Amino acid sequence: MRNNNADLRVIRTKESIRHALVELINEKGFEAITVKDITTMAKINRGTFYAHYQDKFDLMAKCEEEIMLDMSRITKQNFPSVIAALETDSKTLTPLSLTVTLFEYLNINSEFMKAVLGPKGDLSFQTRLKEFMWETLYGNNPNAFIKEENFLVPGQYLASYMGTAIIGVIQQWLESGRKESPQEMARILTTITVNGPYFAAGLKK
């Protein structure tokens, strides 16, 4: 029983540290935060913080890593349904279950995502997120949806355009208070990415 209690304590401690990190990013920006700020807000002593993290950069890296791992797991679980959806040449555009699931995940973790993807957050995370998206969806893995040899433009430009656009849509949704449901956001993103911005703007029938 003691082990369970100890595990729960660690989980709760890490949650309060993460919550303090989010609050402080929103308040003063990641650059200005100190470990003392975090421990004060999380109501823990420095020893407890250092038992889990080396410094604020290690804390941020571990939080971001966790997000990437979760998103990677969600993507892998949804691969079969995405492949099936892309192979059926249907005229009705249904949002991919993967996109819905990812927006549901972003919704649950919205506080952290809004803070790190916001102007006071961590710019390097956006770059890593873009690379991660490209690798997962279009990279050189055998399951990739899109094959490099079929590209009509150089891959790095396509990767940059897609990654920036998707992250931009996510940022806009988080910043404007997540008024649309994950299902609706999945539909919006699917319409823009599958049919292109001109179609989404009503210029191309």
Secondary structure, 3 states (H helix, E strand, C coil): CHHHHHHHHHHHHHHHHHHHHHHHHHHHCHHHCCHHHHHHHHCCCHHHHHHHCCCHHHHHHHHHHHHHHHHHHHHHHHHHHHHHHHHCCCCCCCCCHHHHHHHHHHHHCHHHHHHHHCCCCCHHHHHHHHHHHHHHHCCCCCCCCCCHHHCCCCHHHHHHHHHHHHHHHHHHHHHCCCCCCHHHHHHHHHHHHHHCHHHHCCCCC
